[in-house]
């Protein structure tokens, strides 16, 4: 029964992604912004719907301004896509020619002089690579209304969540049968909100710093549109491991087309790798702390799984969902092994260290 339940649950999440994803995104933003709403209510006596409206409008204005600022550089990159593909294709052909020469030399060494045969295979003409920009633009135009509707739905739902104030906690307490269950449910809700808001705020600040460092480094070596690469580094770094690899690959392809050779294109790639390595190995562990650190294997599995279920958006949501599950599992005894697996250190080892 448990297996059937999870199969049906994940199947429902997959097929209902267009509805579920805006709801989850709104819930995550509500967890981050709810402390702000409560602060404005208690200290400045601002009514919750008013502060919720201001925060939602501010979020919408940030999205629109960011899209407006990055639209021209993104359009330039999309317009230069055929040149990038052509540069990569030229390098691939160069590598293929070297491999063919090695194979030819090996065949000549293995055959005798009498059995040497001339090259009968005609040299293949290079295939023309065509990138159909209209198809890409048509796909983006087709998906734009659905994306806009999802964003609008998420913002409206976010407004109602923030405007309701502590109504969720009141309903949660009333739904629990015993006093101990009420206290536990309230602790779980508060801890999930606190830990998740702290994690998202901290990671967002770290990623913004990483984007500034990447953009500045790539500007220093002469990469075009460094602002775009800085913004992409900020966004892609919300996807652990895979996001950095995607950013490095994109920088490598564009640098190869801009500089014309592998040696010159290697410098931007190494700078991007150095920035992400410094952030991942030193900055994030130091700032986030051991309490919110996650098992690397669990993070990779979560990113792969939610990316399989929900695509790129699922990759962005994988770690926040893991943080919520980890906090929830720490309060439920049967789920203790799950919380232990998601953590960097097990409870047993932590208690042993405390005893020492």
C-alpha positions in Angstrom: 0.0 0.0 0.0 2.8 2.4 0.8 4.5 1.7 -2.5 1.3 2.2 -4.4 0.7 5.5 -2.6 4.1 6.9 -3.5 3.8 5.8 -7.1 0.4 7.5 -7.4 1.7 10.6 -5.5 4.7 11.1 -7.8 2.6 10.4 -10.8 0.1 13.1 -9.7 3.0 15.5 -9.1 4.3 14.8 -12.6 1.0 15.3 -14.4 -0.2 18.2 -12.3 3.1 20.1 -12.5 1.5 23.2 -14.2 -0.7 23.6 -11.0 1.6 22.2 -8.3 4.7 24.2 -9.2 3.2 27.7 -8.8 1.7 26.6 -5.5 5.0 25.3 -4.1 6.9 28.4 -5.3 4.3 30.6 -3.6 4.6 28.6 -0.4 8.4 29.0 -0.5 8.1 32.8 -1.0 5.5 32.9 1.8 7.8 31.1 4.2 10.6 33.7 3.4 8.3 36.8 3.6 6.0 35.8 6.4 8.5 37.0 9.1 8.6 40.3 7.4 4.8 40.6 7.4 4.7 39.7 11.1 7.5 42.2 11.9 5.6 45.0 10.1 2.4 44.1 12.0 4.0 44.0 15.5 6.4 46.9 15.2 4.8 49.3 12.7 1.2 48.2 13.1 0.8 47.7 9.4 -2.2 45.6 8.4 -1.2 42.2 6.9 -3.0 42.7 3.5 -1.3 46.1 3.0 2.2 44.7 3.7 1.4 41.6 1.6 0.3 43.8 -1.3 3.5 45.8 -1.1 5.7 42.7 -1.0 4.0 41.1 -3.9 4.1 44.2 -6.0 7.8 44.5 -5.1 8.4 40.9 -6.2 6.6 41.5 -9.4 8.6 44.8 -10.1 11.9 43.0 -9.4 11.0 40.2 -11.9 9.9 42.7 -14.6 13.0 45.0 -14.1 15.3 42.0 -14.1 13.8 40.7 -17.3 13.9 44.2 -18.9 17.6 44.7 -18.0 18.7 41.3 -19.3 16.5 41.1 -22.4 18.9 42.9 -24.8 22.0 40.8 -23.8 19.9 37.6 -24.0 18.6 38.6 -27.4 22.2 39.1 -28.6 23.3 35.7 -27.3 20.4 34.0 -29.0 21.1 35.9 -32.2 24.8 34.7 -32.1 23.8 31.1 -31.5 24.7 30.0 -35.0 28.2 31.4 -34.6 28.6 29.6 -31.3 27.5 26.3 -32.8 29.8 26.8 -35.8 32.8 27.4 -33.5 32.1 24.2 -31.5 31.5 22.3 -34.8 34.9 23.5 -36.1 36.7 22.4 -33.0 35.0 19.0 -33.1 36.1 18.6 -36.7 39.6 19.4 -35.7 39.6 16.8 -33.0 38.0 14.3 -35.4 40.7 15.0 -38.0 43.4 14.3 -35.4 41.7 11.0 -34.5 41.5 10.0 -38.2 45.2 10.7 -38.6 46.0 8.5 -35.6 43.9 5.7 -37.0 45.5 6.0 -40.4 49.0 5.9 -38.9 48.0 2.8 -36.9 46.7 1.0 -40.0 49.9 1.8 -41.9 52.0 0.4 -39.1 49.9 -2.9 -38.9 49.9 -3.6 -42.7 52.8 -4.6 -44.9 54.1 -2.6 -47.8 52.5 -5.0 -50.3 49.1 -4.8 -48.7 49.0 -1.0 -48.4 45.9 0.2 -50.1 45.2 3.8 -51.2 42.6 5.7 -49.5 39.4 4.8 -51.3 37.0 6.6 -49.2 36.4 10.1 -50.4 36.8 12.8 -48.0 33.4 13.7 -46.7 32.3 17.2 -47.2 31.6 19.1 -44.0 27.9 19.1 -43.1 26.3 22.4 -42.8 25.0 23.2 -39.4 21.9 25.3 -39.4 20.3 26.7 -36.3 16.7 27.6 -36.9 16.2 30.7 -34.7 12.6 31.2 -35.7 11.8 27.7 -34.3 13.4 28.7 -31.0 11.6 32.0 -30.9 8.3 30.3 -31.8 8.8 27.9 -28.9 9.5 30.7 -26.5 6.5 32.7 -27.8 4.2 29.6 -27.4 5.4 29.0 -23.8 5.3 32.6 -22.7 1.5 32.8 -22.0 1.7 29.6 -19.9 4.7 30.9 -18.0 3.0 34.3 -17.5 -0.2 32.6 -16.2 1.8 30.5 -13.8 3.7 33.5 -12.4 0.4 35.5 -12.0 -1.2 32.5 -10.2 1.8 32.2 -7.9 1.8 35.9 -7.1 -2.0 36.0 -6.3 -1.7 32.9 -4.1 1.3 34.4 -2.4 -0.7 37.5 -1.6 -3.5 35.5 0.0 -0.9 33.5 2.0 0.8 36.6 3.3 -2.4 38.5 3.9 -3.9 35.7 6.1 -1.2 36.4 8.7 -1.2 33.7 11.4 -4.4 32.0 10.2 -2.5 29.0 9.0 -1.0 28.4 12.5 -4.4 28.9 14.1 -6.0 26.3 11.9 -3.1 23.9 12.4 -3.4 24.1 16.2 -7.1 23.6 16.1 -6.8 20.5 13.9 -4.5 18.7 16.3 -6.3 16.5 18.9 -4.1 16.7 21.9 -2.0 19.5 23.5 1.3 17.7 22.8 0.3 17.3 19.2 -0.6 21.0 19.0 2.8 22.0 20.5 4.7 19.6 18.2 2.8 20.9 15.1 3.5 24.5 16.0 7.2 23.8 16.6 7.5 22.0 13.2 5.8 24.8 11.3 7.9 27.5 13.0 11.1 25.5 12.5 10.4 24.9 8.9 9.6 28.5 8.3 12.7 29.7 10.2 15.2 27.3 8.8 13.9 27.5 5.2 13.7 31.3 5.2 17.2 31.5 6.7 18.6 29.0 4.2 17.0 30.7 1.2 18.0 34.2 2.3 21.6 33.1 3.0 22.0 31.1 -0.3 20.5 34.0 -2.3 23.0 36.4 -0.8 25.9 34.0 -1.5 24.7 33.4 -5.1 24.4 37.1 -5.8 28.0 37.5 -4.5 29.1 34.6 -6.8 27.3 36.3 -9.8 29.2 39.5 -9.1 32.5 37.7 -8.9 31.9 35.7 -12.1 30.7 38.7 -14.0 33.7 40.8 -12.9 36.1 38.0 -13.7 34.7 37.4 -17.2 34.7 41.2 -17.9 38.4 41.3 -16.9 39.3 38.7 -19.5 37.2 40.3 -22.2 34.1 38.1 -22.4 31.1 39.8 -24.0 27.9 40.5 -22.0 29.5 39.7 -18.6 26.3 40.8 -16.9 24.4 37.9 -18.4 27.0 35.4 -17.2 26.9 36.9 -13.7 23.1 36.6 -13.7 23.2 33.1 -15.0 25.8 32.2 -12.4 23.5 33.5 -9.7 20.5 31.5 -11.0 22.3 28.3 -11.9 24.0 28.1 -8.5 20.6 27.4 -6.9 21.0 24.0 -8.7 23.8 22.2 -6.8 26.6 20.6 -8.9 24.6 20.5 -12.1 24.2 24.3 -12.3 27.9 25.0 -12.1 28.6 22.4 -14.8 26.0 24.1 -17.1 27.5 27.5 -16.5 31.0 26.3 -17.2 29.8 24.6 -20.4 28.0 27.7 -21.6 31.0 30.0 -20.8 33.3 27.6 -22.7 31.1 27.5 -25.8 30.8 31.3 -26.0 34.4 31.9 -25.2 35.4 29.4 -27.9 33.4 31.4 -30.5 34.7 34.8 -29.3 38.4 34.0 -28.9 38.7 31.4 -31.7 41.0 28.9 -30.0 41.0 26.5 -27.0 43.9 28.2 -25.2 42.2 31.6 -25.0 38.8 30.1 -24.2 40.3 28.2 -21.3 40.8 31.3 -19.2 37.1 32.2 -18.7 36.3 28.6 -18.0 39.0 28.4 -15.3 37.9 31.7 -13.7 34.3 30.5 -13.6 35.4 27.1 -12.1 37.6 28.9 -9.5 34.7 31.2 -8.4 32.3 28.2 -8.0 34.9 26.1 -6.2 35.7 28.8 -3.8 32.0 29.4 -3.1 31.2 25.7 -2.8 34.1 24.6 -0.7 34.7 27.6 1.6 32.1 30.3 1.5 28.8 28.3 1.7 30.0 25.8 4.4 31.3 28.7 6.5 28.2 30.9 6.2 25.4 28.3 6.1 27.0 26.3 9.0 26.8 22.6 9.9 23.1 22.8 11.0 21.8 23.3 7.5 24.4 21.4 5.6 23.1 18.5 3.6 24.4 15.1 2.5 26.0 15.6 -0.9 24.7 12.3 -2.2 21.2 13.1 -1.0 21.4 16.5 -2.7 22.5 15.0 -6.0 19.7 12.4 -5.9 17.1 15.1 -5.0 18.2 17.3 -7.9 18.1 14.4 -10.3 14.8 13.2 -9.1 12.9 16.5 -9.0 14.5 17.5 -12.3 13.1 14.3 -13.7 9.7 15.0 -12.3 9.5 18.8 -12.9 12.3 19.7 -15.2 14.5 22.7 -14.6 12.1 24.2 -12.1 12.3 21.0 -10.1 16.1 21.3 -9.9 15.7 24.8 -8.4 13.2 23.5 -5.8 15.0 20.3 -4.9 17.2 21.7 -2.0 14.4 23.8 -0.4 12.1 20.8 -0.4 14.9 18.8 1.2 15.4 21.4 3.9 11.7 21.2 4.8 11.7 17.4 4.8 14.8 17.3 7.0 13.2 19.6 9.6 9.9 17.7 9.5 11.7 14.3 9.9 13.7 15.6 12.9 10.4 15.8 14.9 8.8 12.5 13.8 10.5 9.5 15.4 9.7 7.0 12.6 11.2 9.4 10.1 14.4 9.7 12.1 16.5 7.6 9.6 15.4 9.8 6.7 16.5 13.0 8.6 19.7 11.3 9.5 20.4 10.4 5.9 19.7 14.0 4.7 22.1 15.4 7.3 25.9 15.7 7.0 26.4 14.1 10.4 24.3 11.5 12.1 22.7 12.1 15.4 24.7 9.3 16.9 28.0 10.8 15.9 26.9 14.2 17.1 25.9 12.8 20.5 29.3 11.0 20.8 31.1 14.2 20.0 29.1 16.0 22.7 30.0 13.3 25.2 33.6 13.6 24.4 
